[in-house]
Amino acid sequence: MSQRARPQEWYATRSVGDAVTHIEEPFIQAFYRCNIWHVRGRDRDMLVDSGMGVVSLREWVPLVTERPLTAVASHTHFDHIGCHHEFDERVVHRAEAEILAQPGRRATLADPYVSDDIFERLPPVPFAATTYAVKAAPATRLVEEGDVIDLGDRVFEVIHTPGHSPGGIALWEARSGILFSGDIVYDGPLIEDTYHANAADYERSMRRLLELPLRVVHGGHFPSYGRERHREIIRGWLDGKARGS
């Protein structure tokens, strides 16, 4: 693959309602393409995940520089924390603070997943898959179950959702019924075999999220969906575990 994207076309943005903007990297294949979520608040904004980091978010997506912003990591895999170093306020669950501060290729899953094959069009020069690495972005705040991200007029509760990774979190806004679910659940193939995944934790997290009175789920990958689809996904997953599949 020789064709490279220009930096100005690397990101695509669209409003999804509720003062939430979806940011994505369209030249990454869907399976590896992280959903980046920007949330507008009264006093500050929130960014949930930050993509691969192969093109600067701050330089090419002006939305993320307009107001004070808290960058939250749903977890610390390469496709979710690549631009966290660009922001002054960085939040992660305590269990993955070390990875955010020292994001080695294996720890972030860049090894073995990052290769030219995951792209529809390669990132701009100087990107090279063999030398790709996430930049260190030590957290300025560590969170645990029950903590909140307060944007002034909006409050998101941290739900600890281990299973895909030990420090995975979801963010729940009870007033609006919005859940940012990270990679524990989304409408696509779920990954349960990372080096630090845990099957028992994964099942507990899925059962925890099943009965939330949510309206919409904005996941770490693939399209957003509503309450009925959410329950269908989780119940199907749980049924599969009960059958041993």
C-alpha contacts under 8 A as a table, 3 or more apart, distances in Angstrom:
res1	aa1	res2	aa2	distance
1	M	116	D	7.31
1	M	121	R	7.43
1	M	122	L	7.34
2	S	122	L	7.37
3	Q	121	R	6.00
3	Q	122	L	6.38
4	R	121	R	5.48
4	R	122	L	4.54
4	R	123	P	5.60
4	R	124	P	5.54
4	R	125	V	7.75
5	A	9	E	6.76
5	A	10	W	6.52
5	A	27	F	7.79
5	A	121	R	5.94
5	A	122	L	6.03
5	A	123	P	5.49
5	A	124	P	5.63
6	R	9	E	5.56
6	R	10	W	6.49
6	R	123	P	7.47
6	R	124	P	5.90
7	P	10	W	5.17
7	P	55	V	6.28
7	P	60	W	7.32
7	P	123	P	7.61
7	P	124	P	6.25
8	Q	11	Y	7.30
8	Q	60	W	6.13
9	E	12	A	7.32
10	W	25	E	5.78
10	W	26	P	6.87
10	W	27	F	7.02
10	W	55	V	7.11
10	W	123	P	7.58
11	Y	23	I	6.62
11	Y	24	E	5.59
11	Y	25	E	4.83
11	Y	26	P	6.65
11	Y	60	W	7.53
11	Y	61	V	7.37
12	A	23	I	5.70
12	A	24	E	5.41
12	A	25	E	6.43
12	A	26	P	6.79
13	T	21	T	6.66
13	T	22	H	5.53
13	T	23	I	4.52
13	T	24	E	6.57
14	R	21	T	5.60
14	R	22	H	5.36
14	R	23	I	6.82
15	S	19	A	7.35
15	S	20	V	6.07
15	S	21	T	4.37
15	S	22	H	6.15
16	V	19	A	7.53
16	V	20	V	5.75
16	V	21	T	5.78
16	V	22	H	6.64
17	G	20	V	5.63
17	G	21	T	7.48
19	A	39	V	5.98
19	A	40	R	5.42
19	A	41	G	7.92
20	V	37	W	6.77
20	V	38	H	5.63
20	V	39	V	4.60
20	V	40	R	6.45
21	T	37	W	5.85
21	T	38	H	5.04
21	T	39	V	6.51
22	H	35	N	6.84
22	H	36	I	5.97
22	H	37	W	5.01
22	H	38	H	6.52
23	I	35	N	6.39
23	I	36	I	4.89
23	I	37	W	6.08
23	I	38	H	7.40
24	E	33	R	7.21
24	E	34	C	6.75
24	E	35	N	5.60
24	E	36	I	5.99
24	E	51	G	7.65
25	E	28	I	5.94
25	E	33	R	6.53
25	E	34	C	7.57
25	E	51	G	7.49
26	P	29	Q	7.46
26	P	33	R	7.53
27	F	119	F	5.68
27	F	120	E	4.88
27	F	121	R	5.30
27	F	122	L	7.32
28	I	32	Y	6.50
28	I	33	R	5.41
28	I	118	I	6.00
28	I	119	F	4.40
28	I	120	E	5.79
28	I	121	R	7.34
29	Q	32	Y	5.68
29	Q	33	R	5.91
29	Q	118	I	5.52
29	Q	119	F	5.51
29	Q	120	E	6.14
30	A	33	R	4.94
30	A	221	H	7.67
30	A	222	F	7.00
31	F	221	H	7.28
31	F	222	F	7.73
32	Y	79	D	7.11
32	Y	118	I	6.86
32	Y	221	H	7.74
33	R	51	G	7.76
33	R	79	D	7.06
33	R	221	H	6.40
33	R	222	F	7.97
34	C	49	D	7.90
34	C	51	G	5.74
34	C	52	M	7.95
34	C	79	D	5.80
34	C	80	H	6.17
34	C	220	G	5.67
34	C	221	H	5.20
35	N	49	D	7.47
35	N	51	G	7.37
35	N	219	G	7.01
35	N	220	G	5.12
35	N	221	H	5.31
35	N	222	F	7.35
36	I	47	L	7.16
36	I	48	V	5.93
36	I	49	D	5.30
36	I	50	S	5.61
36	I	51	G	6.41
36	I	80	H	7.80
36	I	220	G	7.54
37	W	47	L	5.62
37	W	48	V	5.01
37	W	49	D	6.85
38	H	45	D	7.18
38	H	46	M	5.80
38	H	47	L	4.61
38	H	48	V	6.49
38	H	64	V	7.43
39	V	45	D	5.57
39	V	46	M	5.04
39	V	47	L	6.33
40	R	44	R	6.96
40	R	45	D	4.68
40	R	46	M	6.68
40	R	151	L	7.98
41	G	44	R	5.21
41	G	45	D	5.06
41	G	46	M	7.55
41	G	151	L	4.95
41	G	152	G	6.36
41	G	153	D	6.22
41	G	154	R	6.21
42	R	45	D	7.70
42	R	151	L	6.23
42	R	152	G	5.33
42	R	153	D	5.54
42	R	154	R	7.66
43	D	68	P	7.76
43	D	151	L	5.59
43	D	152	G	5.01
43	D	153	D	7.47
44	R	67	R	6.15
44	R	68	P	5.00
44	R	69	L	5.59
44	R	70	T	7.54
44	R	151	L	5.22
44	R	152	G	7.07
45	D	67	R	6.60
45	D	68	P	6.18
45	D	69	L	4.60
45	D	70	T	6.34
45	D	151	L	6.34
46	M	69	L	5.35
46	M	70	T	4.78
46	M	71	A	5.90
46	M	72	V	7.18
46	M	151	L	7.45
47	L	50	S	7.21
47	L	64	V	7.82
47	L	69	L	6.97
47	L	70	T	6.11
47	L	71	A	4.62
47	L	72	V	5.92
48	V	71	A	6.14
48	V	72	V	4.94
48	V	73	A	6.11
48	V	74	S	6.70
48	V	180	F	7.84
49	D	71	A	6.88
49	D	72	V	5.94
49	D	73	A	5.01
49	D	74	S	6.25
49	D	80	H	4.84
49	D	81	I	5.80
49	D	84	H	7.68
50	S	53	G	7.19
50	S	57	L	7.66
50	S	71	A	7.75
50	S	73	A	7.81
50	S	79	D	7.64
50	S	80	H	5.29
50	S	81	I	5.14
50	S	82	G	5.88
50	S	83	C	5.14
50	S	84	H	6.08
51	G	78	F	7.60
51	G	79	D	4.90
51	G	80	H	4.65
51	G	81	I	5.87
51	G	82	G	5.32
51	G	83	C	6.45
52	M	55	V	7.93
52	M	78	F	5.92
52	M	79	D	4.42
52	M	80	H	6.29
52	M	81	I	6.55
52	M	82	G	4.23
52	M	83	C	6.84
52	M	134	V	7.59
53	G	56	S	6.31
53	G	57	L	7.59
53	G	79	D	7.91
53	G	81	I	7.30
53	G	82	G	3.72
53	G	83	C	4.57
53	G	134	V	7.01
54	V	82	G	7.29
54	V	123	P	6.47
54	V	124	P	7.81
54	V	127	F	6.76
55	V	60	W	7.84
55	V	123	P	7.42
55	V	124	P	7.62
56	S	59	E	5.36
56	S	60	W	6.23
56	S	83	C	6.77
56	S	86	E	7.95
57	L	60	W	5.39
57	L	61	V	5.32
57	L	62	P	7.92
57	L	64	V	7.40
57	L	83	C	6.57
57	L	86	E	7.88
58	R	61	V	5.72
58	R	62	P	6.31
58	R	64	V	6.18
58	R	65	T	6.22
58	R	86	E	6.93
59	E	62	P	6.70
61	V	64	V	6.20
61	V	65	T	7.89
62	P	65	T	5.50
62	P	66	E	6.69
63	L	66	E	5.62
64	V	67	R	7.26
64	V	69	L	7.24
65	T	68	P	7.38
65	T	69	L	7.65
69	L	87	F	7.54
69	L	89	E	6.94
70	T	87	F	7.54
70	T	88	D	7.72
70	T	89	E	5.03
70	T	90	R	6.09
70	T	91	V	7.22
71	A	84	H	6.55
71	A	87	F	6.62
71	A	89	E	6.03
71	A	90	R	4.90
71	A	91	V	6.14
72	V	90	R	5.90
72	V	91	V	4.62
72	V	92	V	6.09
73	A	76	T	6.45
73	A	80	H	6.85
73	A	81	I	6.39
73	A	90	R	7.63
73	A	91	V	6.13
73	A	92	V	5.21
73	A	93	H	7.89
74	S	80	H	7.46
74	S	92	V	7.08
74	S	167	G	7.98
74	S	168	G	5.57
74	S	169	I	5.11
74	S	170	A	6.54
74	S	181	S	7.77
74	S	182	G	5.20
74	S	183	D	7.64
75	H	80	H	7.03
75	H	81	I	7.85
75	H	92	V	7.08
75	H	93	H	7.60
75	H	96	E	7.12
75	H	165	S	7.04
75	H	167	G	6.02
75	H	168	G	4.75
75	H	169	I	6.74
75	H	182	G	7.32
75	H	183	D	7.96
76	T	80	H	6.37
76	T	81	I	5.98
76	T	96	E	6.68
76	T	99	I	6.52
76	T	100	L	6.19
76	T	103	P	7.98
76	T	108	T	6.06
77	H	80	H	5.67
77	H	81	I	6.65
77	H	107	A	7.53
77	H	108	T	4.25
77	H	109	L	5.86
77	H	110	A	7.61
78	F	81	I	5.75
78	F	82	G	6.02
78	F	108	T	4.89
78	F	109	L	6.18
78	F	110	A	5.73
78	F	134	V	6.38
79	D	82	G	6.37
81	I	84	H	5.30
81	I	100	L	7.76
81	I	134	V	7.34
82	G	85	H	7.49
82	G	134	V	5.32
82	G	135	K	6.83
83	C	86	E	5.59
83	C	87	F	7.76
83	C	135	K	7.88
84	H	87	F	5.77
84	H	90	R	6.81
84	H	137	A	6.02
85	H	88	D	7.64
85	H	135	K	6.47
85	H	136	A	6.45
85	H	137	A	4.52
85	H	138	P	7.97
87	F	90	R	6.71
88	D	140	T	7.86
89	E	139	A	7.45
89	E	140	T	5.77
89	E	141	R	7.58
90	R	137	A	7.51
90	R	138	P	7.38
90	R	139	A	4.89
90	R	140	T	5.25
90	R	141	R	6.38
91	V	139	A	5.52
91	V	140	T	6.29
91	V	141	R	4.99
91	V	142	L	5.82
91	V	143	V	6.98
92	V	96	E	6.77
92	V	97	A	6.17
92	V	100	L	7.77
92	V	139	A	6.38
92	V	141	R	6.87
92	V	142	L	5.37
92	V	143	V	6.10
92	V	167	G	7.76
93	H	96	E	5.78
93	H	97	A	6.42
93	H	142	L	5.44
93	H	143	V	4.77
93	H	144	E	5.73
93	H	160	H	7.94
93	H	167	G	5.22
93	H	168	G	7.05
93	H	169	I	7.03
94	R	97	A	5.20
94	R	142	L	5.20
94	R	143	V	5.96
94	R	144	E	6.54
94	R	167	G	6.77
95	A	98	E	7.68
95	A	166	P	6.11
95	A	167	G	4.71
96	E	99	I	5.41
96	E	100	L	6.60
96	E	166	P	7.01
96	E	167	G	5.15
97	A	100	L	5.28
97	A	101	A	6.30
97	A	138	P	7.20
97	A	139	A	6.53
97	A	142	L	7.22
98	E	101	A	5.12
98	E	102	Q	5.92
98	E	103	P	7.79
98	E	138	P	7.88
99	I	102	Q	4.93
99	I	103	P	4.76
99	I	104	G	7.34
99	I	107	A	6.54
99	I	108	T	7.23
100	L	103	P	5.42
100	L	136	A	6.23
100	L	137	A	5.65
100	L	138	P	5.67
100	L	139	A	6.88
101	A	136	A	5.05
101	A	137	A	5.24
101	A	138	P	4.04
101	A	139	A	6.92
102	Q	136	A	5.56
102	Q	137	A	7.82
102	Q	138	P	7.75
103	P	107	A	6.23
103	P	108	T	5.97
103	P	133	A	7.70
103	P	134	V	5.97
103	P	135	K	6.79
103	P	136	A	5.95
104	G	107	A	5.20
104	G	108	T	6.14
104	G	133	A	7.05
104	G	134	V	7.30
105	R	108	T	5.47
105	R	109	L	6.00
105	R	110	A	4.78
105	R	111	D	5.18
105	R	133	A	6.08
105	R	134	V	7.54
106	R	109	L	4.94
106	R	110	A	6.05
106	R	111	D	4.91
106	R	112	P	7.30
107	A	110	A	7.73
108	T	111	D	7.58
108	T	134	V	7.87
109	L	112	P	6.17
109	L	113	Y	6.26
109	L	114	V	7.99
110	A	113	Y	5.26
110	A	114	V	5.08
110	A	132	Y	7.67
110	A	133	A	7.16
111	D	114	V	6.30
113	Y	118	I	7.96
114	V	117	D	7.97
114	V	118	I	6.81
114	V	129	A	6.02
114	V	130	T	8.00
114	V	132	Y	7.73
115	S	118	I	5.98
115	S	129	A	5.07
115	S	130	T	7.27
116	D	119	F	5.86
116	D	122	L	6.92
116	D	129	A	6.15
117	D	120	E	7.73
119	F	122	L	5.74
122	L	127	F	7.95
123	P	127	F	6.07
124	P	127	F	6.11
125	V	128	A	7.80
127	F	131	T	7.85
127	F	132	Y	6.87
128	A	131	T	5.61
128	A	132	Y	5.98
129	A	132	Y	5.12
139	A	142	L	6.60
143	V	147	D	6.08
143	V	158	V	7.50
144	E	147	D	5.86
144	E	158	V	6.82
144	E	159	I	7.73
144	E	160	H	6.60
145	E	158	V	5.53
145	E	159	I	5.20
145	E	160	H	5.06
146	G	157	E	5.98
146	G	158	V	5.32
146	G	159	I	6.31
147	D	157	E	5.92
147	D	158	V	5.33
148	V	155	V	6.38
148	V	156	F	5.38
148	V	157	E	4.44
148	V	158	V	5.70
149	I	155	V	5.73
149	I	156	F	5.07
149	I	157	E	6.51
149	I	158	V	7.54
150	D	153	D	7.57
150	D	154	R	6.06
150	D	155	V	4.57
150	D	156	F	6.49
151	L	154	R	5.13
151	L	155	V	6.15
152	G	155	V	7.31
154	R	173	E	7.51
155	V	173	E	6.16
156	F	171	L	5.56
156	F	172	W	5.11
156	F	173	E	4.71
156	F	174	A	7.70
157	E	171	L	5.48
157	E	172	W	5.01
157	E	173	E	6.42
158	V	169	I	6.39
158	V	170	A	6.00
158	V	171	L	4.99
158	V	172	W	6.61
159	I	169	I	5.52
159	I	170	A	5.09
159	I	171	L	6.14
159	I	172	W	7.19
160	H	167	G	7.06
160	H	168	G	6.19
160	H	169	I	4.58
160	H	170	A	6.51
160	H	205	S	7.87
161	T	166	P	7.87
161	T	167	G	7.21
161	T	168	G	5.10
161	T	169	I	4.96
161	T	170	A	6.46
161	T	184	I	6.75
161	T	201	D	7.77
161	T	202	Y	7.50
161	T	205	S	5.04
162	P	165	S	5.50
162	P	166	P	4.64
162	P	167	G	5.75
162	P	168	G	5.06
162	P	169	I	7.21
162	P	184	I	7.65
162	P	197	A	7.88
162	P	198	N	7.52
162	P	201	D	5.58
162	P	202	Y	6.12
162	P	205	S	6.46
163	G	166	P	6.15
163	G	168	G	7.45
163	G	184	I	7.00
163	G	192	E	7.21
163	G	197	A	5.15
163	G	198	N	4.74
163	G	199	A	6.12
163	G	200	A	7.24
163	G	201	D	4.64
163	G	202	Y	3.69
163	G	203	E	7.44
163	G	205	S	7.01
164	H	168	G	6.97
164	H	183	D	6.77
164	H	184	I	5.82
164	H	191	I	6.59
164	H	192	E	5.56
164	H	193	D	7.56
164	H	194	T	6.83
164	H	196	H	7.43
164	H	197	A	4.81
164	H	198	N	6.84
164	H	202	Y	6.50
165	S	168	G	5.55
165	S	194	T	7.36
165	S	196	H	5.57
165	S	197	A	4.97
165	S	198	N	7.34
166	P	196	H	6.68
166	P	197	A	6.86
166	P	198	N	7.71
168	G	182	G	7.24
168	G	183	D	7.63
168	G	184	I	7.37
169	I	181	S	7.19
169	I	182	G	6.72
170	A	179	L	6.84
170	A	180	F	5.46
170	A	181	S	4.46
170	A	182	G	5.91
171	L	179	L	5.67
171	L	180	F	5.02
171	L	181	S	6.57
172	W	177	G	7.34
172	W	178	I	6.00
172	W	179	L	4.67
172	W	180	F	6.56
173	E	176	S	5.79
173	E	177	G	5.76
173	E	178	I	5.27
173	E	179	L	6.47
174	A	177	G	5.03
174	A	178	I	6.94
174	A	214	L	7.65
176	S	215	R	7.42
177	G	213	P	6.64
177	G	214	L	4.26
177	G	215	R	4.70
177	G	216	V	6.46
178	I	214	L	6.04
178	I	215	R	6.01
178	I	216	V	5.22
178	I	217	V	6.09
178	I	218	H	7.54
179	L	214	L	6.81
179	L	216	V	6.40
179	L	217	V	4.86
179	L	218	H	6.14
179	L	219	G	8.00
180	F	217	V	5.97
180	F	218	H	4.82
180	F	219	G	5.70
180	F	220	G	7.68
181	S	184	I	6.38
181	S	185	V	6.20
181	S	186	Y	7.26
181	S	217	V	6.67
181	S	218	H	6.26
181	S	219	G	4.83
181	S	220	G	6.51
182	G	185	V	6.96
182	G	186	Y	7.77
182	G	218	H	7.91
182	G	219	G	5.19
182	G	220	G	4.23
182	G	221	H	7.79
183	D	186	Y	6.62
183	D	190	L	7.53
183	D	191	I	7.93
183	D	219	G	6.61
183	D	220	G	5.02
183	D	221	H	7.13
184	I	190	L	7.43
184	I	202	Y	7.42
184	I	205	S	7.59
184	I	206	M	7.49
185	V	190	L	6.80
185	V	206	M	7.52
185	V	219	G	6.73
185	V	220	G	7.97
185	V	234	I	7.75
186	Y	189	P	7.96
186	Y	190	L	7.23
186	Y	217	V	7.90
186	Y	218	H	7.81
186	Y	219	G	5.00
186	Y	220	G	6.70
186	Y	221	H	6.31
186	Y	222	F	6.74
186	Y	223	P	7.92
186	Y	224	S	7.73
187	D	219	G	7.74
187	D	221	H	7.61
187	D	222	F	6.02
187	D	223	P	6.69
187	D	224	S	7.47
187	D	225	Y	7.53
187	D	233	I	7.14
188	G	221	H	7.52
188	G	222	F	6.35
191	I	194	T	7.03
192	E	197	A	6.07
192	E	198	N	7.55
192	E	199	A	7.16
192	E	202	Y	7.74
193	D	196	H	7.83
193	D	197	A	5.80
194	T	197	A	5.07
197	A	202	Y	7.82
198	N	201	D	5.38
198	N	202	Y	6.09
199	A	202	Y	5.01
199	A	203	E	6.38
200	A	203	E	5.31
200	A	204	R	6.37
201	D	204	R	5.11
201	D	205	S	6.11
202	Y	205	S	5.18
202	Y	206	M	6.23
203	E	206	M	5.12
203	E	207	R	6.21
203	E	238	L	7.44
204	R	207	R	5.20
204	R	208	R	6.09
205	S	208	R	4.95
205	S	209	L	6.34
206	M	209	L	5.26
206	M	210	L	6.10
206	M	234	I	6.38
207	R	210	L	5.15
207	R	211	E	7.60
207	R	234	I	7.72
208	R	211	E	6.98
208	R	212	L	7.74
209	L	212	L	5.58
210	L	230	H	7.41
210	L	231	R	5.88
210	L	234	I	6.38
210	L	235	R	7.81
211	E	231	R	7.70
213	P	227	R	7.69
214	L	217	V	7.42
214	L	226	G	7.63
214	L	227	R	5.92
215	R	226	G	5.59
215	R	227	R	5.49
216	V	224	S	6.98
216	V	225	Y	5.68
216	V	226	G	4.43
216	V	227	R	6.27
217	V	224	S	5.54
217	V	225	Y	5.44
217	V	226	G	6.10
217	V	227	R	7.68
217	V	230	H	7.43
218	H	223	P	7.47
218	H	224	S	4.80
218	H	225	Y	7.09
219	G	222	F	6.97
219	G	223	P	7.41
219	G	224	S	6.30
225	Y	229	R	6.29
225	Y	230	H	6.87
226	G	229	R	5.61
226	G	230	H	6.10
227	R	230	H	4.98
227	R	231	R	6.31
228	E	231	R	5.33
228	E	232	E	6.16
229	R	232	E	4.87
229	R	233	I	6.05
230	H	233	I	5.26
230	H	234	I	6.36
231	R	234	I	5.21
231	R	235	R	5.83
232	E	235	R	5.26
232	E	236	G	5.89
233	I	236	G	5.25
233	I	237	W	6.16
234	I	237	W	4.98
234	I	238	L	6.08
235	R	238	L	5.02
235	R	239	D	5.96
236	G	239	D	5.09
236	G	240	G	6.14
237	W	240	G	5.10
237	W	241	K	6.44
238	L	241	K	5.08
238	L	242	A	6.26
239	D	242	A	5.00
239	D	243	R	6.29
240	G	243	R	5.15
240	G	244	G	6.25
240	G	245	S	5.19
241	K	244	G	4.88
241	K	245	S	5.60
242	A	245	S	7.60
